[in-house]
Amino acid sequence: MQFHHHGYVSGEPRVLPAAGTGIDRPAELPDEVDVLIVGTGPAGMITAAQLSRYPDVTTRIVERRGGRLEVGQADGIQARSVETFQAFGFANRIVEEAYRITTMSFWKPDPADPKRIVRSSRVPDDPTGISEFPHLIVNQARVQDYFAEYMANSPSRMTPDFGLEFQALDITEGDEYPVSVTLRHTVGSRAGEDRVVRAKYVVGCDGARSAVRESIGRELVGDQALHAWGVMDVLAVTDFPDIRTKCAIQSHDGGNILLIPREGGALFRMYVDLGEVSEDDRGAVRKTTIDQIIARANAIMHPYTVDVKNAAWHSVYEVGHRLTDKFDDVPVGDTRLPRVFITGDACHTHSAKAGQGMNVSMQDGFNIGWKLGHVLDGRGPASLLATYSAERQLIAKNLIDFDKEWSTLMATRPENLADPAELEEFYVKTFEFPSGFLTCYQPSAIVASPEHQDLATGFPVGKRFKSAPVMRVCDANLVHLGHHAQADGRWRVYVFGPAAPVADFASWLGNSPDSPVVAHTPKNLDVDAWFDVKVIYPGPYEEIDLGEVPEVFLPRTGPFSLIDYEKVYAADPADDIFAARGISPDGAIVVVRPDQYVANVLPLTGTAELAAFFAPIFSAG
């Protein structure tokens, strides 16, 4: 963490100085805003948290409830999400609080007595070591609390506007604030009273029954699997030996349980198979009581028993897989630019058993958040916003395809599987997908074609930047390169290579009028305000003389023009990033988007290509 560079800080360094809209921020929702976010679920909160770092952009987030969420339904936090939390500064804190999944047990009918279940195998949760971050279980409400804290500590001092429910919207192109939104007060003396807010953009994060989605004519299209599950968070006494281990339990009669230990050491969640649902059920299965769910769980787990002492929460749901054709308000084939966006359950729904809902929804929010900030802050053109639906709709479709296969396997009788070990083999084989690491954005205005991919094979263009340990030269600290990247809206330019070719590139980057740093960074801002440029040398850190490092990697920032020494790195001899990420001995430039996805890989001589890549992104005309 860096602070003091604008003067001595004696208080909490996570509380950034108020700026822009954060100075004397009005408690009352204004009549006009740049961005109106509807819903304080995970997608809405991460969108707001990202936009809170743009203090000159007026962003407000409304929620129909009267206050914070107390008990959330989602609980699985995949490693990709924890990577994201690192950018927002609370990964370590939430890891300490959460339950950490390290292994998964598979229980099946005992071949000698099929009415009894036995443990058939254990598999590691991350068999390939794909991330330095863990797979966690923590309540959705706590995730939202951390984002709320981040927003409140940001320069914009953002807090949710509770007690306001979305009713309708109307778009009038040509107006400065073209989206007219009708909201209704739900609590207090003004309950039932409507008011209108005008916005430049609206982001609907209001769940599967999204009124924002309906207002722009989008529909969730798909099917029901006609299979019901009861889910419960309980405190119980049991003789089941793996009660604090994630388990997939398949019984002799086809009933199944997915067991998820929860944070805190005592609570656990069970997804209990309630069986097939007839087409004319008309929602009757949703009346299944908690006692019936508990009884079903005990039947599946024989000879073990679960004596539930307290049920913190329970529900019944039917597996459904639905998707909208677009995630914004622009009709297919229309060339106008979007004004309204939908995220998370508002545009894709699926089962809960793969632990994807909250995770994918947050990546939706991270994606649209930085793009709105980039456009409204005057950095780039509004055409950038069209990439949101194009990128995220395909990811959601892939998720639904995956979830159909996983949920079908979970509901299949063991004797009907082609291979008795099919479920655990699928879990191991597909681990990279639910962890969030198979997302690969296709070439676009903000993702280059991978023609120079051979220069850095371990940083695939379109996929998230996979961090690796490096040695920070200034203080000989071993750190993860990606952990220094905050969710501050900046693009990252990582420069890998030997001193001589790096110096030539650095001279261009720091001085040429074609350099993105020179051409696009406003003269009244710090030189690294929009581009975070770092260098990684291949040799031992002892051989690097900071006095000879090019100035572009030692920028002077703040009112005192202090030198930032934390942008110069060397390879870790014990875990060489050049070897680990397949970086050419000749060096490479790796460009990373504000949401942590690799946007381009270029040779150190690719100055013209780098300038050409950034020119349309930072052309706000």
C-alpha positions as CSV (number, residue, x, y, z in Angstrom):
1,M,0.0,0.0,0.0
2,Q,1.3,3.4,-1.0
3,F,0.4,6.7,0.9
4,H,2.2,9.8,2.1
5,H,3.0,10.8,-1.5
6,H,0.6,13.8,-1.2
7,G,1.7,14.6,2.3
8,Y,1.9,12.8,5.7
9,V,-1.1,10.6,6.5
10,S,-1.7,10.0,10.2
11,G,-5.0,8.2,9.9
12,E,-6.4,5.2,8.1
13,P,-4.6,5.1,4.7
14,R,-7.5,3.2,3.1
15,V,-9.7,6.4,3.5
16,L,-8.7,8.4,0.4
17,P,-9.1,12.2,0.4
18,A,-12.6,13.3,-0.8
19,A,-12.6,14.8,-4.3
20,G,-15.1,15.8,-7.0
21,T,-18.6,14.6,-6.2
22,G,-17.3,13.3,-2.8
23,I,-16.8,16.9,-1.5
24,D,-20.1,17.9,0.3
25,R,-21.8,14.9,-1.3
26,P,-25.6,15.4,-1.0
27,A,-27.5,12.9,1.1
28,E,-30.6,13.3,-1.1
29,L,-30.5,11.5,-4.5
30,P,-29.9,14.3,-7.1
31,D,-32.4,14.9,-9.9
32,E,-29.6,14.3,-12.5
33,V,-26.8,11.7,-12.4
34,D,-24.3,10.4,-14.8
35,V,-24.9,6.7,-13.8
36,L,-27.8,5.3,-11.9
37,I,-27.2,1.7,-10.7
38,V,-30.4,-0.2,-9.7
39,G,-29.8,-2.9,-7.0
40,T,-27.1,-3.4,-4.4
41,G,-26.3,-7.1,-5.1
42,P,-22.8,-8.2,-5.9
43,A,-22.9,-6.9,-9.5
44,G,-24.3,-3.5,-8.5
45,M,-21.9,-3.1,-5.6
46,I,-18.8,-3.8,-7.7
47,T,-20.0,-1.5,-10.4
48,A,-20.5,1.2,-7.9
49,A,-17.2,0.5,-6.2
50,Q,-15.3,0.8,-9.5
51,L,-17.1,4.0,-10.4
52,S,-16.4,5.4,-7.0
53,R,-12.8,5.8,-8.1
54,Y,-14.0,8.4,-10.7
55,P,-14.9,11.3,-8.4
56,D,-15.9,13.6,-11.3
57,V,-18.6,11.1,-12.4
58,T,-21.9,11.4,-10.5
59,T,-22.9,7.8,-9.7
60,R,-25.7,6.7,-7.4
61,I,-26.9,3.2,-6.5
62,V,-30.5,2.7,-5.4
63,E,-32.0,-0.3,-3.5
64,R,-35.6,-1.0,-2.6
65,R,-34.7,-2.5,0.8
66,G,-34.5,-0.1,3.7
67,G,-30.9,-1.1,4.6
68,R,-28.0,-3.4,4.0
69,L,-28.5,-7.1,3.2
70,E,-28.3,-9.2,6.3
71,V,-28.5,-12.8,4.9
72,G,-27.5,-13.4,1.3
73,Q,-28.2,-16.6,-0.7
74,A,-24.9,-16.8,-2.5
75,D,-21.8,-18.0,-0.7
76,G,-19.2,-19.5,-3.1
77,I,-16.2,-17.2,-3.9
78,Q,-14.1,-18.6,-6.7
79,A,-10.3,-17.8,-7.0
80,R,-10.9,-15.3,-9.9
81,S,-13.2,-13.3,-7.6
82,V,-10.5,-13.2,-4.8
83,E,-8.1,-11.9,-7.4
84,T,-10.6,-9.2,-8.1
85,F,-11.0,-8.4,-4.4
86,Q,-7.2,-7.9,-4.3
87,A,-7.7,-5.0,-6.7
88,F,-10.2,-3.5,-4.3
89,G,-8.0,-4.0,-1.3
90,F,-9.8,-6.5,0.8
91,A,-8.7,-10.0,-0.4
92,N,-6.6,-10.7,2.7
93,R,-9.3,-9.7,5.1
94,I,-12.1,-11.8,3.4
95,V,-9.7,-14.8,3.2
96,E,-9.2,-14.6,7.0
97,E,-13.0,-14.5,7.6
98,A,-14.1,-17.1,5.1
99,Y,-14.1,-20.9,5.0
100,R,-11.4,-22.1,2.6
101,I,-12.1,-25.1,0.3
102,T,-9.0,-27.2,-0.2
103,T,-10.5,-30.6,-1.1
104,M,-13.8,-32.2,-2.2
105,S,-15.0,-35.6,-1.0
106,F,-17.3,-37.8,-3.2
107,W,-19.7,-40.2,-1.4
108,K,-21.5,-43.0,-3.2
109,P,-23.6,-46.1,-2.4
110,D,-21.5,-48.8,-0.7
111,P,-21.2,-51.7,-3.3
112,A,-21.6,-54.2,-0.5
113,D,-24.8,-52.5,0.9
114,P,-26.1,-49.8,-1.5
115,K,-28.4,-48.4,1.1
116,R,-25.4,-47.1,2.9
117,I,-23.1,-44.3,1.6
118,V,-19.3,-44.5,1.7
119,R,-16.6,-42.1,0.7
120,S,-15.3,-43.1,-2.7
121,S,-12.6,-40.5,-3.2
122,R,-11.1,-37.2,-2.3
123,V,-9.8,-34.7,-4.9
124,P,-7.9,-31.5,-4.4
125,D,-10.0,-28.4,-5.0
126,D,-7.3,-26.8,-7.2
127,P,-5.5,-29.7,-8.8
128,T,-3.3,-27.6,-11.1
129,G,-2.4,-24.7,-8.8
130,I,-4.1,-22.3,-11.2
131,S,-4.1,-19.4,-8.8
132,E,-2.3,-18.1,-5.7
133,F,-5.7,-17.2,-4.3
134,P,-8.1,-19.8,-2.6
135,H,-11.6,-20.9,-3.2
136,L,-13.7,-19.5,-0.4
137,I,-17.2,-19.7,1.2
138,V,-18.5,-16.5,2.7
139,N,-21.9,-15.0,2.8
140,Q,-22.9,-12.6,0.0
141,A,-23.9,-10.0,2.6
142,R,-20.3,-9.7,3.8
143,V,-19.0,-9.4,0.2
144,Q,-21.4,-6.5,-0.3
145,D,-20.2,-5.0,3.0
146,Y,-16.6,-4.9,1.8
147,F,-17.6,-3.2,-1.4
148,A,-19.7,-0.7,0.6
149,E,-16.7,0.1,2.8
150,Y,-14.5,0.6,-0.3
151,M,-17.1,3.0,-1.8
152,A,-17.5,5.0,1.4
153,N,-13.7,5.4,1.7
154,S,-13.2,6.4,-2.0
155,P,-12.8,9.9,-3.2
156,S,-16.5,10.1,-4.1
157,R,-17.7,8.9,-0.6
158,M,-20.4,6.8,-2.3
159,T,-23.1,5.2,-0.2
160,P,-26.3,3.4,-1.4
161,D,-29.6,5.2,-1.5
162,F,-31.8,2.7,0.3
163,G,-35.6,2.6,0.2
164,L,-36.0,3.4,-3.6
165,E,-37.5,0.9,-6.0
166,F,-37.2,1.1,-9.8
167,Q,-40.6,1.5,-11.6
168,A,-39.9,2.4,-15.2
169,L,-37.6,4.2,-17.6
170,D,-37.9,6.2,-20.8
171,I,-35.1,7.1,-23.2
172,T,-35.0,10.4,-25.1
173,E,-32.0,10.5,-27.3
174,G,-30.5,14.0,-27.8
175,D,-30.9,15.1,-24.2
176,E,-27.8,15.5,-22.0
177,Y,-29.5,13.1,-19.5
178,P,-31.5,10.9,-21.9
179,V,-32.7,8.2,-19.5
180,S,-35.7,9.3,-17.4
181,V,-36.1,6.9,-14.4
182,T,-39.2,6.7,-12.2
183,L,-38.4,5.5,-8.7
184,R,-40.7,4.8,-5.7
185,H,-39.9,5.3,-2.0
186,T,-40.5,2.1,-0.1
187,V,-39.8,3.2,3.5
188,G,-40.3,6.2,5.8
189,S,-42.7,9.1,5.6
190,R,-42.4,9.2,1.8
191,A,-43.3,5.5,1.2
192,G,-45.4,5.1,-1.9
193,E,-44.3,8.5,-3.3
194,D,-42.7,8.5,-6.8
195,R,-39.9,10.6,-8.1
196,V,-38.0,11.0,-11.4
197,V,-34.3,10.9,-11.8
198,R,-32.6,11.6,-15.1
199,A,-29.4,9.8,-16.0
200,K,-26.9,9.5,-18.8
201,Y,-26.6,5.7,-18.2
202,V,-28.5,3.1,-16.2
203,V,-27.2,-0.2,-15.0
204,G,-29.8,-2.8,-14.0
205,C,-28.5,-5.1,-11.3
206,D,-31.9,-6.0,-9.9
207,G,-32.0,-9.8,-10.1
208,A,-33.8,-12.5,-12.0
209,R,-37.1,-10.6,-11.9
210,S,-35.4,-7.4,-13.2
211,A,-37.7,-4.5,-13.8
212,V,-34.9,-2.8,-15.7
213,R,-34.6,-5.8,-18.1
214,E,-38.4,-5.6,-18.7
215,S,-38.3,-1.9,-19.3
216,I,-35.9,-2.3,-22.2
217,G,-37.8,-5.3,-23.7
218,R,-35.3,-8.0,-23.0
219,E,-36.4,-11.5,-21.9
220,L,-34.8,-14.4,-20.1
221,V,-35.1,-17.2,-22.6
222,G,-34.5,-20.9,-21.7
223,D,-36.0,-23.8,-19.9
224,Q,-36.6,-25.4,-16.6
225,A,-34.9,-28.7,-15.9
226,L,-38.0,-29.9,-14.0
227,H,-35.8,-30.8,-11.0
228,A,-36.1,-29.2,-7.6
229,W,-33.6,-28.7,-4.8
230,G,-34.0,-27.6,-1.2
231,V,-31.2,-25.5,0.2
232,M,-30.6,-24.8,3.9
233,D,-28.0,-23.1,6.0
234,V,-28.1,-25.0,9.4
235,L,-26.4,-25.6,12.7
236,A,-26.5,-29.3,13.5
237,V,-25.1,-32.2,15.3
238,T,-24.1,-35.1,13.1
239,D,-21.9,-38.2,12.9
240,F,-21.1,-37.6,9.3
241,P,-17.3,-37.5,9.3
242,D,-16.8,-35.0,6.4
243,I,-19.2,-32.4,7.7
244,R,-16.5,-29.7,7.4
245,T,-15.5,-30.8,3.9
246,K,-17.1,-29.9,0.6
247,C,-18.9,-33.1,-0.5
248,A,-20.9,-34.5,-3.4
249,I,-23.1,-37.2,-2.0
250,Q,-25.0,-39.7,-4.2
251,S,-27.4,-42.1,-2.6
252,H,-28.8,-45.5,-3.8
253,D,-32.2,-44.1,-4.7
254,G,-30.9,-41.3,-6.8
255,G,-31.1,-38.5,-4.2
256,N,-28.1,-36.3,-4.0
257,I,-26.6,-33.7,-1.7
258,L,-24.0,-31.0,-2.3
259,L,-22.6,-30.1,1.1
260,I,-20.8,-26.8,1.6
261,P,-19.2,-25.9,5.0
262,R,-19.7,-22.2,5.8
263,E,-17.6,-19.6,7.5
264,G,-17.4,-19.5,11.3
265,G,-16.6,-23.1,12.0
266,A,-20.2,-24.5,12.7
267,L,-22.6,-23.5,10.0
268,F,-23.0,-25.6,6.8
269,R,-25.1,-25.5,3.7
270,M,-26.9,-28.4,2.0
271,Y,-28.3,-28.5,-1.4
272,V,-30.8,-31.4,-1.1
273,D,-32.2,-33.2,-4.1
274,L,-36.0,-33.1,-4.0
275,G,-36.4,-35.1,-7.3
276,E,-38.2,-34.6,-10.5
277,V,-40.9,-32.0,-10.8
278,S,-44.0,-32.5,-13.1
279,E,-44.7,-30.0,-15.8
280,D,-48.1,-29.2,-14.1
281,D,-46.5,-28.7,-10.6
282,R,-47.4,-24.9,-10.7
283,G,-44.8,-24.1,-8.0
284,A,-46.2,-26.6,-5.5
285,V,-42.7,-28.0,-4.8
286,R,-41.7,-24.6,-3.5
287,K,-44.0,-25.2,-0.5
288,T,-41.7,-28.0,0.7
289,T,-41.0,-27.3,4.4
290,I,-37.7,-27.2,6.2
291,D,-38.6,-30.4,8.1
292,Q,-39.2,-32.2,4.8
293,I,-35.9,-31.0,3.5
294,I,-34.1,-32.2,6.6
295,A,-35.9,-35.6,6.4
296,R,-34.9,-36.0,2.8
297,A,-31.3,-35.1,3.7
298,N,-31.2,-37.8,6.4
299,A,-32.6,-40.4,4.0
300,I,-29.9,-39.7,1.5
301,M,-27.1,-39.7,4.1
302,H,-27.9,-43.1,5.7
303,P,-26.4,-44.5,7.8
304,Y,-25.4,-41.1,9.1
305,T,-27.8,-38.6,10.6
306,V,-28.1,-34.8,10.8
307,D,-29.8,-33.4,13.9
308,V,-30.6,-29.8,12.9
309,K,-30.6,-27.5,15.9
310,N,-31.2,-24.2,14.0
311,A,-31.9,-23.3,10.4
312,A,-30.5,-19.9,9.6
313,W,-32.1,-19.8,6.2
314,H,-33.7,-22.2,3.7
315,S,-35.4,-22.1,0.3
316,V,-36.6,-24.3,-2.5
317,Y,-35.7,-23.7,-6.2
318,E,-36.1,-25.4,-9.5
319,V,-33.0,-25.6,-11.8
320,G,-33.4,-23.2,-14.7
321,H,-31.1,-22.0,-17.4
322,R,-32.1,-18.7,-19.0
323,L,-30.2,-16.1,-21.0
324,T,-31.0,-12.8,-22.7
325,D,-29.9,-12.2,-26.3
326,K,-28.2,-8.9,-25.4
327,F,-27.1,-7.2,-22.2
328,D,-28.0,-3.7,-23.2
329,D,-30.9,-1.7,-24.7
330,V,-29.8,-1.7,-28.3
331,P,-31.9,-3.9,-30.6
332,V,-30.0,-6.5,-32.6
333,G,-28.8,-4.9,-35.8
334,D,-29.2,-1.3,-34.5
335,T,-26.1,0.8,-34.7
336,R,-26.9,3.3,-31.9
337,L,-25.0,3.3,-28.7
338,P,-26.3,1.8,-25.5
339,R,-27.8,3.7,-22.6
340,V,-29.0,0.9,-20.4
341,F,-27.2,-2.2,-19.3
342,I,-28.2,-5.3,-17.3
343,T,-25.9,-7.5,-15.3
344,G,-25.9,-10.7,-13.2
345,D,-29.2,-12.6,-12.7
346,A,-31.0,-9.9,-14.7
347,C,-29.5,-11.4,-17.8
348,H,-28.4,-14.9,-17.0
349,T,-29.8,-17.5,-14.5
350,H,-28.6,-21.0,-13.7
351,S,-28.3,-23.5,-10.9
352,A,-26.5,-22.6,-7.6
353,K,-24.5,-25.8,-7.4
354,A,-21.5,-24.7,-9.5
355,G,-21.0,-21.6,-7.3
356,Q,-21.1,-19.3,-10.3
357,G,-23.9,-16.8,-9.8
358,M,-22.2,-14.2,-7.6
359,N,-18.8,-14.7,-9.3
360,V,-19.9,-14.2,-12.9
361,S,-22.2,-11.3,-11.9
362,M,-19.3,-9.5,-10.3
363,Q,-17.2,-9.8,-13.4
364,D,-20.2,-8.3,-15.3
365,G,-20.1,-5.3,-13.0
366,F,-16.3,-5.0,-13.1
367,N,-16.5,-5.0,-16.9
368,I,-19.1,-2.3,-17.3
369,G,-17.9,-0.2,-14.4
370,W,-14.5,0.7,-15.7
371,K,-15.9,1.3,-19.2
372,L,-18.5,3.8,-17.9
373,G,-15.8,5.5,-15.9
374,H,-13.5,5.7,-18.9
375,V,-16.2,7.3,-21.1
376,L,-17.7,9.7,-18.6
377,D,-14.3,10.8,-17.3
378,G,-13.5,12.0,-20.8
379,R,-10.9,9.4,-21.6
380,G,-12.5,7.6,-24.5
381,P,-15.5,7.3,-26.9
382,A,-18.9,6.1,-25.9
383,S,-18.5,3.3,-28.6
384,L,-16.4,1.5,-25.9
385,L,-19.7,0.7,-24.1
386,A,-20.9,-1.5,-26.9
387,T,-18.2,-4.0,-26.0
388,Y,-19.9,-4.8,-22.7
389,S,-22.7,-6.9,-24.1
390,A,-20.5,-8.4,-26.8
391,E,-18.0,-9.7,-24.2
392,R,-20.3,-10.7,-21.3
393,Q,-23.2,-12.4,-23.2
394,L,-20.9,-15.0,-24.7
395,I,-19.3,-15.7,-21.2
396,A,-22.8,-16.2,-19.8
397,K,-23.8,-18.6,-22.6
398,N,-20.6,-20.7,-21.9
399,L,-21.5,-20.7,-18.2
400,I,-25.0,-22.0,-18.8
401,D,-23.7,-24.8,-21.1
402,F,-21.3,-25.8,-18.4
403,D,-23.9,-25.7,-15.6
404,K,-26.3,-27.8,-17.6
405,E,-23.8,-30.6,-17.7
406,W,-22.7,-30.2,-14.1
407,S,-26.2,-30.1,-12.7
408,T,-27.3,-33.0,-14.8
409,L,-24.4,-35.1,-13.5
410,M,-25.3,-34.1,-9.9
411,A,-28.9,-35.3,-10.4
412,T,-28.0,-38.6,-12.1
413,R,-28.2,-41.9,-10.3
414,P,-24.8,-43.5,-9.8
415,E,-25.8,-46.6,-11.7
416,N,-26.8,-44.6,-14.7
417,L,-23.4,-42.9,-15.1
418,A,-21.2,-44.2,-17.9
419,D,-18.3,-44.4,-15.4
420,P,-18.7,-44.6,-11.6
421,A,-16.0,-41.9,-11.3
422,E,-17.6,-39.6,-13.9
423,L,-18.7,-36.9,-11.5
424,E,-15.3,-36.4,-9.8
425,E,-13.5,-36.7,-13.1
426,F,-15.7,-33.9,-14.6
427,Y,-15.0,-31.8,-11.5
428,V,-11.2,-32.1,-11.9
429,K,-11.2,-31.8,-15.7
430,T,-13.3,-28.7,-15.8
431,F,-11.9,-27.0,-12.7
432,E,-10.5,-24.0,-14.6
433,F,-13.9,-23.0,-15.9
434,P,-15.8,-22.6,-12.6
435,S,-12.7,-21.0,-11.1
436,G,-13.3,-18.2,-13.5
437,F,-10.1,-18.6,-15.6
438,L,-11.4,-19.8,-18.9
439,T,-12.9,-16.4,-19.8
440,C,-11.2,-15.3,-23.0
441,Y,-12.4,-12.1,-24.7
442,Q,-12.4,-12.0,-28.4
443,P,-10.5,-9.4,-30.5
444,S,-12.2,-6.0,-30.4
445,A,-11.4,-2.4,-30.0
446,I,-10.0,-3.2,-26.5
447,V,-8.5,-6.7,-27.2
448,A,-5.9,-7.0,-29.9
449,S,-5.4,-10.0,-32.1
450,P,-2.8,-12.4,-30.6
451,E,-0.3,-12.2,-33.5
452,H,2.7,-11.7,-31.1
453,Q,1.4,-14.2,-28.5
454,D,4.7,-16.3,-28.9
455,L,6.5,-13.5,-27.0
456,A,4.6,-14.2,-23.8
457,T,2.7,-17.5,-24.0
458,G,1.8,-17.4,-20.4
459,F,-0.2,-14.2,-20.8
460,P,-2.8,-15.2,-23.3
461,V,-4.5,-12.2,-25.0
462,G,-8.1,-11.9,-23.9
463,K,-7.6,-13.9,-20.6
464,R,-7.0,-12.5,-17.1
465,F,-3.4,-11.5,-16.3
466,K,-2.0,-14.4,-14.3
467,S,0.2,-12.9,-11.6
468,A,3.6,-14.3,-10.7
469,P,6.2,-13.5,-8.0
470,V,8.9,-11.0,-8.8
471,M,11.6,-9.1,-6.7
472,R,10.9,-5.4,-6.1
473,V,14.3,-3.8,-6.7
474,C,14.0,-0.8,-4.4
475,D,13.6,-2.9,-1.2
476,A,14.4,-6.5,-2.2
477,N,10.8,-7.6,-1.3
478,L,9.4,-10.6,-3.1
479,V,5.9,-9.6,-4.2
480,H,3.2,-10.8,-6.7
481,L,3.4,-8.6,-9.7
482,G,-0.4,-8.4,-10.2
483,H,-1.2,-7.6,-6.6
484,H,0.0,-4.0,-7.1
485,A,-2.7,-3.3,-9.6
486,Q,-5.6,-1.5,-8.0
487,A,-9.2,-1.1,-9.3
488,D,-8.4,2.5,-10.1
489,G,-9.3,2.6,-13.8
490,R,-5.8,2.7,-15.1
491,W,-4.4,0.6,-17.9
492,R,-1.3,-1.4,-17.1
493,V,1.8,-1.6,-19.4
494,Y,4.2,-4.3,-18.2
495,V,7.6,-4.1,-19.9
496,F,9.7,-7.3,-19.8
497,G,13.2,-7.5,-21.1
498,P,17.0,-6.9,-20.9
499,A,18.2,-3.4,-20.1
500,A,19.4,-2.2,-23.5
501,P,16.2,-2.9,-25.6
502,V,14.0,-1.8,-22.6
503,A,15.9,1.5,-22.5
504,D,15.2,2.1,-26.2
505,F,11.5,1.4,-25.7
506,A,11.4,3.5,-22.5
507,S,12.9,6.5,-24.3
508,W,10.0,6.4,-26.8
509,L,7.4,5.7,-24.1
510,G,8.5,8.7,-22.0
511,N,9.2,11.2,-24.7
512,S,7.6,10.5,-28.1
513,P,4.5,12.5,-28.9
514,D,3.1,9.2,-30.3
515,S,3.5,7.4,-26.9
516,P,0.1,6.8,-25.2
517,V,1.6,8.1,-21.9
518,V,2.6,11.4,-23.6
519,A,-0.3,11.7,-26.1
520,H,-3.2,10.9,-23.8
521,T,-2.3,11.8,-20.2
522,P,-3.7,15.2,-19.4
523,K,-0.9,17.7,-18.6
524,N,-2.5,18.7,-15.3
525,L,-2.4,15.1,-14.0
526,D,0.5,13.0,-12.7
527,V,2.3,11.2,-15.5
528,D,1.0,7.8,-14.3
529,A,-2.6,8.9,-13.7
530,W,-4.0,7.0,-16.7
531,F,-1.2,4.5,-17.4
532,D,0.6,2.4,-14.8
533,V,3.9,1.4,-16.4
534,K,6.2,-1.2,-14.8
535,V,9.4,-2.8,-15.9
536,I,10.6,-6.4,-15.1
537,Y,14.2,-7.2,-15.8
538,P,15.4,-10.8,-16.2
539,G,18.5,-10.7,-14.1
540,P,19.0,-10.7,-10.3
541,Y,17.8,-7.6,-8.5
542,E,21.3,-6.9,-7.2
543,E,22.5,-6.2,-10.7
544,I,20.0,-3.5,-11.3
545,D,21.1,0.1,-10.6
546,L,18.1,2.3,-10.0
547,G,20.2,5.3,-11.0
548,E,20.3,3.8,-14.5
549,V,16.7,2.8,-14.8
550,P,14.8,5.0,-17.3
551,E,12.7,7.8,-15.8
552,V,9.4,6.5,-17.2
553,F,9.7,3.6,-14.7
554,L,10.5,6.0,-11.8
555,P,7.7,8.6,-12.3
556,R,7.6,11.8,-10.1
557,T,4.1,12.2,-8.8
558,G,2.0,14.3,-6.3
559,P,2.5,17.9,-5.2
560,F,6.1,17.3,-4.1
561,S,7.1,15.4,-7.3
562,L,8.2,12.4,-5.2
563,I,9.7,9.4,-7.0
564,D,7.6,6.2,-7.1
565,Y,10.1,3.4,-6.7
566,E,7.6,0.5,-6.8
567,K,7.5,0.1,-10.6
568,V,10.9,-1.6,-11.1
569,Y,11.2,-5.3,-10.7
570,A,13.5,-8.2,-11.3
571,A,12.9,-11.9,-11.8
572,D,12.8,-14.1,-8.7
573,P,15.6,-16.6,-9.2
574,A,13.6,-19.3,-7.4
575,D,10.5,-18.8,-9.6
576,D,11.6,-17.0,-12.8
577,I,8.6,-15.1,-14.3
578,F,10.2,-15.2,-17.7
579,A,10.3,-19.0,-17.7
580,A,7.0,-19.4,-15.9
581,R,5.1,-17.2,-18.3
582,G,7.0,-18.1,-21.5
583,I,8.4,-14.6,-22.0
584,S,10.9,-14.2,-24.9
585,P,14.5,-13.5,-24.0
586,D,14.2,-10.5,-26.4
587,G,11.5,-9.1,-24.1
588,A,7.8,-8.3,-24.5
589,I,5.2,-5.6,-23.8
590,V,2.1,-6.9,-22.0
591,V,-0.9,-4.5,-21.9
592,V,-3.6,-5.2,-19.3
593,R,-7.0,-3.6,-19.1
594,P,-8.4,-2.0,-15.9
595,D,-10.4,-5.2,-15.2
596,Q,-7.2,-7.3,-15.2
597,Y,-7.6,-8.9,-18.7
598,V,-4.6,-9.0,-21.1
599,A,-5.4,-6.7,-24.0
600,N,-2.2,-6.9,-26.1
601,V,1.2,-8.5,-26.4
602,L,3.8,-6.8,-28.4
603,P,7.6,-6.8,-29.1
604,L,9.7,-4.0,-27.5
605,T,10.1,-2.6,-31.0
606,G,6.3,-2.5,-31.5
607,T,5.9,1.2,-30.7
608,A,3.8,2.0,-33.7
609,E,1.5,-0.9,-32.9
610,L,1.2,0.2,-29.3
611,A,0.3,3.8,-30.3
612,A,-2.2,2.5,-32.8
613,F,-3.9,0.3,-30.3
614,F,-4.4,3.0,-27.7
615,A,-5.3,5.9,-30.1
616,P,-9.0,4.9,-30.6
617,I,-9.4,3.9,-26.9
618,F,-8.4,7.3,-25.7
619,S,-10.0,9.3,-28.4
620,A,-13.0,11.0,-26.7
621,G,-14.0,13.0,-29.7
